[in-house]
Amino acid sequence: MKKKQCFLLVGIFAVVAFLSPIQPVEAATLYVKCEEGYSGGTGTPEAPYASIAAAVSSASSGDTVMVMAGSVCDETVDLNKSLRLWGEDPARTAVRSGGSTITVNASDVEIGGLTISGQQHGILFTDNRHNVYVRNNIFTQSTAGITTSTRNQIVIENNVFFGVSIAIQFAYTRNSSYFSQILISSNIFYNIITGIDRHSGNKATFIYNTFYNVSTLDMSDVNGKNVDWYSAHDNLYTDPLFVDPDRGDLRLQNDPGAGKISPCIDAGPPVAVLLDPDGTRNDIGVYGGPHAARFWPYAGGAGPVVTELSVSNVTVAERDADGNPTKLTLKLRAKGEIR
């Protein structure tokens, strides 16, 4: 009997071991700081890499490459692994080059939180890429912000295309069985020549975007009247009312007292998983959606952001009621940023 019980226990433990998932190797975050004169470290926050390319070379699939705020990375990046490439703040984290700045040669990729520019393409997708997300970026000063080849499945959401020649360029294909499947949602197209350059054989779902001062895009086509979209609806054609676009401040105005409220606020998809970090409906643009949480609360408005407050001694000269000098020792120090 004891022998049978022993075999029974062994069998139960074997089943439990089989059903228990094997714990995956924890993904790493590799940090990058691009600044003149810095030669680079080992990828920690205290000793970041000096280039995105160095971090990508050292990374394993599933890792995150985090570009630190204040970085200006002058380089071309071959994203040939399944990675998350993020910047700490799109307004203060730039990647730029004289050609195609980021080329995506892998599936299962996420790119966000960056200002991306390139004389040719901001992001260039090679053929047959799947499960790719491009979100919360600023695309500027490029011939084409995003260029995608055929047979790609890409989500392009909550970006701003500002001052580019072509915002999104679909590769040409004659065989409709090879078309790309693209979701374009909650983006702002501002002061550009061509919003969407879409060729035959490619389809897209085009919803909750905003166009303003786009020169060569027939807006009626975007609404699905003459173009073979999967779906096109709830797009706006109005000034998004940025705080100060001439100075690169692409936050949305939200000043009810002055009567200045951006039409892009709470105008994105009314879906629970896409809510803004404060729980309200998705805002259209770079500071909208749940992934803006990493640089929140800058999306909520201008002003000082205090991250640390301390009190220490300092000598301050004063006089009492009789005119005699006294001393008061008090020092208030605030640490943070003013945006």
Buried (B, 14 or more C-beta within 10 A) or exposed (E): EEEEEEEEEEEEEEEEEEEEEEEEEEEEBBBBBBEEEEEBBEBEEEEBBBBBBBBBEBBEEBBBBBBBBEBBBEBBBBBBBBBBBBBBBBBBBBBBBEEBBBBBBBEBBBBBBBBBBBEBBBBBBBBEBEEBBBBBBBBBBBBBBBBBBBBBBBBBBBBBBBBBBBBBBBBEBEEEEBBBBBBBBBBBBBBBBBBBBBEEBBBBBBBBBBBBEBEEBEEEBBBBEEBBBEEBEBBBBEBBBBBEBEEBBBBBBBEEEEEEBBBBBBBBBEEEEBBBBEEEBBBBBBBBBBBBEBBEBBBBEEEEEEEEEEEEEEEEEEEEEEEEEEEEEEEEEEEEEEB
